[in-house]
Structure formats: C-alpha cells, structure tokens
Amino acid sequence: MTAAFVLSINMFIAMLFAFAFGVVAETNSTARGARWLAAAYALGVVNVGLEFILPGLSEPSLTVVAIFATYLVSMTFGVIGVSVHYRVKLPVLAVAITWVFAIALVPLILGLPYGSTLRVLLYQLPYAALQVLMTIIVLRAQRRMALENLLATISGLAAFIYLLKPLLAWQYGGVADAPQGYLASNYAAISQTMGAIIVIALALTLLLIMMRDMTIEMVNRSETDLLAGIFNRRGFESHGDRMLQEAKRRGTPLTLVMIDIDRFKTINDSFGHSVGDLVIADLAALLSGAIGSEDLVARFGGEEFAILLSGKDAKEAYRIAESIRETISQQLPKRLDNVKAITASFGLAQLQPTDQLSDLCRRSDLALYDAKARGRNNVSVRFSEVAKPSSGRGRYLSSG
C-alpha cells in the first residue's frame, strides 16, 4: 500500500469528519466545540492537499512550511474544541509556548538534511506537545466517564506515536532524500497509516461523546422545570425512584415533603402572573438552598413542590420543614413589597418497607391536605393513610 493511497484515504476521512462535526454544530446548539473540530478536520483536508502537490514542486521549502503550519493550526483547533466542549480553561500559555517553539524550529528544520532523524524529531515535537495538552484537558474534565478515559488514552497514544516517528525514520534509513520523494518512502506509508488510525479513533470517540452529552442534555431538559430551574414531576419520579430503591437497599430513612403555597391564586389575581412566576422561582431557589446535595427538590406543577430528604426520618424532616416554613413567610413577601403575607403548607411522609414512590406521594398529599384543613401555614405528618386528628400525635402530627 503506497503512501499516496493512504494519503487519499486520509483526505476522505478528514472531509467526512469535517462534514460530520459541521452538521452536529449546525443542528445542535448544545454541541459545544463542534465548530472548532469541524474547522480542525477541514484544515486536515488542506494539509493533505499540500502533501499531494509537494512531489511536483522544484522549490518545496515554502510548501513544507505550509504543511507544517497547517497541521499545527489544525491540531490547535482540535485542542480548543475539546477545551470548549468540556468547559475546561484552555491552557493559553502552554499553547502559545508551543507555537513560539514551533516557529523558532522552522529555520532549524529547513537547515537540517531532509529525512534525518533529528529533523523528524524536531518536526514532530510541537504536534506531540499539543496532543499532550489535549490529553490533560480531557483528564481535567469534571465529567469523567468511560468515553473520557478512552479519549484520554487515544490522545496520549497519539502523542507517543508522534514521538515514535523519529525512530521509524531511523529504522527505515530516513524519510527521503528530498521533500518531493516523501510519498514514495516506506516511512511515509507507515506514518500516514498510523495517522489515519489515530484520526479515526479520535474523531469517532469525540462524536460518541458529543452524541452522549446531547442525549443527556435532552433528558435533563425534559426533566427540568424551566421556570423554577429544578426538576419537574418527570425528573422527580425518575430520580426519586432511584433514591427510594437505594434507601431500601441501605436500610436508611427517606422522607418526602410536599409543599403548597397558600392561596396562590390570590397572588396571581392581585399582583399578576408575572409576579406569581417570580414567587415560584424564589421558592424554588429557597428550597434548593435549604437541602443537602443528596436530597432532591422538584416542582410538581402550579404552586406545588416536593422535597425528598435522603437519610432523614420524619422527625428530622419535620424540623427542616418548620425551618423552611418560617423562612418562606420572611423571604417570599419581598416580591410583593411586603403588602401581603405569603405562607405555605407542608405534608410529610416517611418511607415504609413496603412503599413504592406512589405510596409515599399519596401519604404526603394526605398530610398536605391535613395541613390545609387545619388552617394552612403548618406542617403535618402522615405515617399511614388513616389519620387520627384528635390525638395530635402518633399517626398524625401538626404544627403551626
């Protein structure tokens, strides 16, 4: 297999992935970094085109520099694309140093015999440096899953291959006597084949990562209440069921708190729906700040919210609910310029061994109904679906 044939394959591969990343960028606004990667592979096409015209030139020096620089820009775009995708700060200083080093190497590279081991080493060093930077960016990503580990491995392997090329050049007695003879050398065939494998592996992994992240983003949007910025009922059911199963497995308590803003229709009627929306958003923020990282908060719809407290029994949840109830009456009226009080009612239910999430929700709803029936702005707890309102203790507790 000749180097020219492999180079033709590389050009097709670069065109294919430039198009693929371009389509991803145009059709998905959440595909961060895709435009940079599309530009990187588009420059790869230009780079291969320059390689093809090299044999027919009488004075190849300028084209050799252009090939070197074009590939360097392409790799830089790739590093930027990965940085943008993972929201990891681009190591600008390291990239700048690599570029300064590469520019300083150009006169030295041109002055060395073509195909010498030292020339090949100096030629490949900036590429290896940029590939190492990409690897570091992936390793710094907040989300480290199997595909990130694969990408870091491939990127690290690519850096190693760049450094391996001088050894290949030495093994095969140099690249060629002159740039025009590069494509006819055994080194070129092996080098381009290794490059094709790395390019395909990197591109496919990056595409899989973007597809995965876009899918996660779509699922998150479908589970998020846009006004409140927290889970909606669908998100609550999905994540809440996992929390319930985990609590059963570990044998730890779990308590559901249902919250309903009292007389919310009056707020909308008196101050307008825009103010009502602000109250909803304020309460969502208040609830999110009042719970731990292992807990879950969701808006069920309208003015009704739910908190699932992990590791908290009804007694602990009762104290948390009381604290939130008092904070609501102090903080939420600020939206109304303190003209009218805003209060909320709470219904609590602790997980029982035979409960499903629906059972927990039903008892919390009943407890919330109890709180409303007792005049609102209080906290009620249900241990079963049968209440004993006269006792004030045991199966039914209230405060307020």
N, C-alpha and C positions, 0 to 999 in steps of 0.2 A: 504494500500500500504506500503510494507516494505521498510526500508532504503536501503537494498541491491538491491532491484529492481530499486529504484530511482538512486542509485549509478551506476547501469548498464546503465541506460539511460544517466546519466552524462558522462560516459566514451564514449558512442557512439556519444554524442553531441560534446565532446572535439575532438574526432577523425575526425568528419565531418568538424568542423570549422578549425582544423589544416590543413586538406587537402584543404579546400576552400581558406584559406589565402595563402597557399603554391602555389596553381595554379595561383592565382591572382599575386603573386610575380614573378613567373616564366614567365608568359605570358604578363605582363605589366610592363615595366621598370619605368613607371611614378607612379606606386602604392607604394608610399613611406610608409615605416613602416610595410608593409605586412609581410615581413620575420620575424620581431620581433613578430608579432601577431601570426603567424603560430607556432613559437617556444613556445610562451606562451601557446597555446592550446595543443601542443604536450606534454609539461610538465604537463598539466592538466590530460592527459591520464595516465602518470606515477604516478601522485598523487592518482588518483582513484585506480590504480592497487595496490598501497601500502595500501590503505584503505581495499582492499579486503583480503590481506594476514594477516592483523592485528589480526583477531579472532583466527588464528591457532598458534600464537606465544606464547611461555612460558615466554619470556622476551621481552616485546614490546617497551621498552624505546627508543632504537635506531631507531626503525621504526617510533615511534611517532615524534621524532625529524626530521626524514627524510620527513615525511608527512608535517610537519610544514614548513620546509625549502624549499621543492619542490614547495609548493603553493606560498610561498613568492617570490621565483625566477620567477615563472610563472607570478605573478602579476607585478613584476618589469619589465619583458619583455613587458608586456602589456602597462605599463606607458611609456617605451622607444618607443614602436611602435607608440603610439598616439603622443608623442612628435616629432618623426621623421616625421610623416605624416603632422602635422600642422606646421612644421618648427619652433616650439616653443622651446626655450632653455630648456633642461632638468634640473630640479632643483636637481642637483647632490648632493648638500649639504643636502637637505631635505631627499633624498633617502638614503644617507649614514647614516644620523642620525637615520632613521627608521630601517636600518639594524643593527646598533650598539645597538639600543634599543632592537630589537628583539633577538639578540644573548645574550644580558645581561638577557633577560627574561627566556631563556631556563632553567637554573638551578632552578629558582624560580617556573616556571610552573611544572617541574618534581617533585619538592618538595611538591607541594600542592596536596590535595586529588583530585583524578580524578573525574571530574564531578562537582566539586564545582563551585559556581557562580564566585568567584574571579579568579579561574583558567581559566574559559571560557572567562572572560573579558580580562585578560592578553593575552590569546591566540589570540583573535580577534583584539586587538588594532593595531598591525602592518599592518594587512590587511586593516582595516578602514583607516589608515594613507595613505597607498599607493593609495587607492581608492579616497581619498580626493585630493591627488596630481594629479591624472588623471583628476578629475573634474576641478581643477584650470588650467591645461594645455589647456583643451578644451575652458574654458572661456577666456583664453588669445589669442586664435586663431584669426588671422586677419580676416579670413572669418567666420562670424557668421551668419549661415542661420538656417532654421527650424530644420534640422537634427543635427546641432551642439547643439541647445537648447535641443533637445531630448536626445542626448548623455550625455550632462551635467546633465540633470535631472535623467537619469537612473544611471549614475555613482554616483551621490550624494545619490540617493536612496540605492544603493549598500553599500555605506559607512555606511548609517544609519542601514541597515539590519545587518551588521557585529556587530555594537554596540548593536543591539536589541537581539542578540543571548544569551548573559548572562541572560537577562530577561526571555527568553524562557527556558533556563536551570533551572532557579529558579522556573518557573511556573510548570515545569514537574518533579521537585524534583531532578534535576541534570541530567547529561548526561548519566552516567552509573557508576557502582562501579569500573570498570577497563576498560582499552582501548579495551580489547577483546570483551566487551559487548556493544560497541558503536553502532554497526549496528542493534542491537536488541532494541534500545531505541526509544521512541516516538520522543524525541528531534532530533535524527539523521534523521528520516524520514522527519520531518518538515524542518530542517536545509538544508538538501540536496535538497528538493523540491524548497525552496526559492532560493538556489544557482543555480539550473538549470534554473529557470525563469530569473534570473539576467544574467547568462552566455549567454543564448539565446538572450535576449534583447540587450545586449552589442554587441555581435558578429554580429547580423543582422543589427544593426544600423551602426556599423563600415563598414560592407560590402557595405551597401547602400551608405554611404559617399564616399567610395573608388570608387564605380561604377559611382557615380555622378561626382566626381572630374576627373576621367579618361575621361568621356564623355566631360566635359568642356575643358580638355586638348586637346582632339582630335579636338574639334571645334576651339579652339584657334590656333592650328597648321594649320588647313585648312584655317584660315582667316589671317595668318601671312606670310609675305614675308620673306623667310629665309635669303636672302642676306641683305636686308635693316633692318630687325628686327622690322618692323612696319606692319600695316595692309596691306593686298593685296586688289585687287579690290573687291573680295567677302566680305572681312571684312568691307571695306568702304561702300558697298551697304547695308549690314546688319545693321551696327551701324549708318550709315549716315541717313538711312530712319527713324530710331527711333529719331535721333536728329531733323530731319525735322518736324516730327509729333509733337514733344514736342514744337518746336519753334512756330508752328501754334497754338497749344493749348494755349500757354502762350502769344502769340502775340509779341514775341521778334524777333529781326532781326537775320538772318543767312546768311552768305556769303561763297561761295565756291571759292577757289583759285586753279587754275590749273597751274602747273609749269612744264616746259620742259627745260632740259639742252640744250643749243645751240650747234649745230654741234658736238653732242656726238660721232657720227661715226668717226669723225676725231681723237678724243681722243683715241678710240679703235684702229684705224689704226696706229696711231703714237706711242702709248705707250703700246699697248697690252690690251687684255681684262681683265687681272688681275688688271691692274691699273684702267681701267674703272669701275670694280667692287668696288674698293676702293673709287672711286669718288662717286658712287651710295650710298655706306654705309655712307660716310662722309656727303653727302647731307641729308640723312635720319636722321642722328644724329643732324645736324644743324636745320632741320625743327622741330624735336621733342623738341629741346630746346627752340625754338622760340615761341611756342604756350602754351596756358594755359591747365590746367587739364581737362577742359570741352570741349576742342577742339579735333579735330580728324585729324590725318595725315596718309596718305596711299600712297603706290606705285602702280600706275595703271598698270605698266608694262614698260619694257625698261627704258628709262630715264624720264618718265613722272610721276609726283607726284600730289597729291591733298591734300589741307588743307580745312577743314570745320570749320569755325570760329563761335562759338556759341555766341549770343548776340552782334555780331559786324555787323554794316551796311557796305555798300560799301566804305564809306569814311574812316572808321576806318580800314577796311581790306586793303584798298589802302596803308595807311601809314605802316601797318605791312608788306605788300608785298614789298614795297620800301626798308624797312629796311633789309629784308631778301635778296633782290636782291643785295644790296650793300655788305652785309656780304659774300654772295656767291663769288663775284668777289675778295674778300680779302682772304677768307679762303680756298676755294677749289683748287686754283692753287698750294697749298703747296704739293699736291700729285704729281705734275709734276715738282717739283723743280723750280717753277716759270718760266718755259720755255715758257709756253703758257697760255694765259688767259682762264678762264672758266667763262661763264656767263649763265644766264637763262632768259627765257621769262615767263611772268605771264599773266593769263587771269582770270578776276574776274566776278562773277555774284551774285547778291543779291536775296534772296528768295522773290518771289511774292506770293500773296494769293492763286493763282490757281496752283502754281507749284507743280510738283512731283520731285523726285530726278533726274529723267532722264531729265526734263526740265532745271534744274539747271546745270546739267553736259553739256548739249548741248550748253547753252549760254556761259558757261565758256570756252568750247572748241572753240567757235566762237571768243571769246575775245582773247584767246591764239593765234588763227590764225591771228587776227589783229596785235597782238604784234610781231609775226614773220614777218608779211608783212611789218611792219614799221622798220625793220632792226634788230630785236631781242634785247635782253637785255633791255626790257622795260616792263611796266605794263599797261594793257588795261582792261577797264571795260565795260561790256555789260549790259544794263538794259532791252533790248529786243533783238529779233533775227534780227531786222533791224538796221543796223549801219548807222551813219552819220559821216563818216570820215572827211568830210570837216569842220565840226563845231568845233571839238576838245572838245566839252562839251555836256552836256545833256545825250544822249543815249550812247555816246562813249567818253571815257576819255583815255588819254595815258600819259606816262611819259618816259623819258629816252632820 
